[in-house]
């Protein structure tokens, strides 16, 4: 499975279904195209997450603060 890592402090979290549901919350309803991309990536697992890594990290950076340092600079790591 893939992880997300804060570029500022190197805090990592597992990028799994539970994590994305927590971050996305209600935006699945009105999230449009990118919500579906993330749904597909979650369903296909690690390969899907890595295939859409640029899109997912851009989307994530707009919505999720690092719990450790508050930064919104993320990258997807294997």
Helices and strands as residue ranges (DSSP letters): E 3-6, E 12-14, H 17-24, H 27-30, H 32-44, H 46-51, H 53-61, E 74-77
